[in-house]
Amino acid sequence: MLPSLAGGLVTGILEVTEVTAFAALIFSGDLGAYISRGIGLMLMGSVVVVILTALFCSLPGVVAGLQDNVVAILALVSAAIVSQMPAWATHQEKFTTAVVAIALSSLLTGALFLSLGQFRLGNLIRFIPYPVIGGVLAGSGLLLTFGAISVMTGASVSLFHLLPIIQPGLWVKWLPGLLFAVFLLVALRRRNHVLIVPGTLIAAIVVFYILLGLTNTSIAKATEQGWLLGALFSDQGRLWQPLNVSDLAQVNWVVIGHQIGSLLVIPIIGVIAILLNLTSIELATGQNVDLNRDLKAAGLANLVAGLGGSMVGWHTLSHSMLNYKMGARSRLVGFVLAAVCGIVLWLGGSLLLYFPNLVLGGLLLFLGLDFLVTWVYDSWFKLPITDYLIMILILIVINTIGFLEGVGLGLVLAIVLFVVDYSRINVVKHTLTGATFHSNVSRPRLYQQLLRRKGDWLYILELQGFIFFGTAQKILDMVRQRIDNRDLPPVRFLVLDFRPVNGFDSSALFGFAKMKQLTQARGITLAFTHLSPKMQRQMKKEILREGEKDSLQVFADLDHGIEWCEDQMIASFESLDFGSTPSTLMKQLEKALPSSVSASDLMTYFEEKKAEQGEYIIRQGDDSALYFIETGQVTVQLECDDGKTIRLRTMRSGTVVGELGLYLDRKASASVIADEPCTLFYLSAKKLKEMENNAPEIASAFHKFLAGILSERLIDTNDTLEALIHSL
């Protein structure tokens, strides 16, 4: 109870002070006569935003308030509305139009927050470029800095109009505020204690009145000279004066329409700011925050506040962390904060008449300098130079041309920078050839050797990421360079694997179409693997045409694509008579056995078996056994619990399967199924033991034969791994 009361009281005083400063900045110049009404509208908005957030936010102790992020924009909008109103417009009409514009920005922000929360899009913050966020906050900081000086001096100050800062009669009004702001900034950066801000505010007010006493300056004279907020109130402190429905007739909607661009920026900044605040609160407190729930809470609060003519508000990082450090971690702290604002709103501006103007301006100046130090100075040591320059450029554009232009330019530059950086990423994950990368098909030793020798016929590119025109052109250049390389054997098969590819845009299709033309002109077969249904639909019209299977192939995965290419290469070997027909199993054994032992002696330990297509030869989980495949083809597949099967390897005639399970005495880790009628020779663990006991010479030769097969498989695996490593 006590920490919540103390936290609510302290943050309530800060909220009232900040809201007064915001209103003083927004309702200045020709609107200065309505400053008290402006403060009343903003305090009403604070009460609404704080209460609704305390009721519905996901994390107790987190408080909300009106936001300084958009004060500079609203001040610019109000000033622009006043300048664009017709010459015959009254001050009341200007004020009403400005308030309606502010309310419209709150309604738009509330609607956007509610929509994002309802559709659970809170993670949108992850997609906003960081330099744009920094540039917006830095630009807002400089606007706040100039606005604070304007509040303290009463003169307009901007990047192109700095003369009032050095005028002898004005510098004395802003210099004490600058010292106050710098002291706060340095103190908080050295030690973030909960009493620094309220203590400094109280001390500054006390020092101010001591100086008034020492200089014999009366309250009336200080008010007349602009040292106190009393000079801002024309109706002796009456704050709560809401707009009536009849006042809407005074609104100049055409002038508001001219400011719609700036008003639309506020919801965008609001989304960025609230999500940044919430994620920062989550990180600082170690508590989980429901982003979508808090978006809906803030959306409802802004809709209600907007109907009352207030500016936008949402969760406040500084006040929330102040409460957490004070131990105020219940929803009560929000109601206490709202009560403080409500008391000031109810009792009127008389409570604010004696508040020093330089303290108010100094607080605004502190907020502006804090933004500038954080995003201009600190970022110099954190950001890459390109990101930092984009941020500074946004700051300059916001303060010279306009807020909307600065945000738009920042987004464009960030997108261009992203495209340039992404185009530098190698979209080709691996560059492989058939010499080092093979399908999961075990073939007779002769064919395996020929595939390694002629492996450069097969050129494999494993692609990754998202492919657009720039990266598609890089792929085309790589293919063209390889095809034109006369130091290497000519390419006969080009395989593009899309498994790690997220997608590609329509401009990338142009690069693939040119690649297809190039391969067709050179007599090269182009194969696409792992194309998603969406990719196939994109390619169907221009690339994947019917009747072109001789020059273009599509496969479900890379393994089957390479298998097909290897089959075509083997067919070429046979037609070109590169080697004799692969040795039968008996011939392989005769070569491996010593001259004193015949293959028929070894085969006495084997049992001949026949298997029909689809028949299980080994079932996953059964006792292991060794099979020589004399004729036919089998597939080794992993059977998953969900009923799916994964092909591990395909074995053809002249190969062996099951040898590892037999040697390791383990249950079969996969199933072996006949793809076609097969003739096999079966060796059980019992017969192998019998061979080792009765015919050690035959057993030794047999083990040597299997060791050669296993060694070749290991060499193939090492070659593949080495190729993958070198292609990174």
Buried (B, 14 or more C-beta within 10 A) or exposed (E): EEBBEBBBBBBBBBBBBBBBBBBBBBBBBBBBBBBBBBBBBBBBBBBBBBBBBBEBBBBBBBBBBBBBBBBBBBBBBBBBBBEBBEEEBEBEBBBBBBBBBBBBBBBBBBBBBBEBBEEEBBEEBEEBBBBBBBBBBBBBBBBBBBBBBBBBBBBBBBEEEEEBBEEEEBBEBBEBBBBBBBBBBEBBEEEEEBEBBBEBBEEBBEBBBEBBEEEEBEBEEBBEEBBBBBBBBBBEBBBBEEBEEEBEEBBBEEBBEEBBBBBBBBBBBBBBBBBBBBBBBBEEBEBEBBBBBBBBBBBBBBBBBBBBBBBBBBBBBBBBBBBBBBBBBBBBBBBBBBBBBBEBBEEBBBBBBBBBBBBBBBBBBBBBBBBBBBBBEEBEEEBEEBBBBBBBBBBBBBBEEBBBBBBBBBBEBBEEBEEEEBBEEBBBBBBBBBBBBBBBBBBBBBBBEBBBBBBBBBBBBBBBBBBBBBBBBBBBEBBBEBBEEEEEBEBBBBBBBBBEBEBBEEEBBBBBBBBBEBBBEBEBBBBBBBBEEEBBEBBEEEBBEEEEEEBBBBBEEBBBBBBBBBBBBBEBBEEEEBEEEBBBBBEBBBEBBEEEBEBEBBBEBBEEBEBEEEBEBBBBEEBBBBBBBBBBBBBBBEBEEEEEBEBBBBBBBBBBBBBBBBBEEEEBBBBBBBBEEBBBBBBBBEBBEEBBEEBEEBBBBBBEBBEEBEEBBEEBEEBBEEBBEEBE
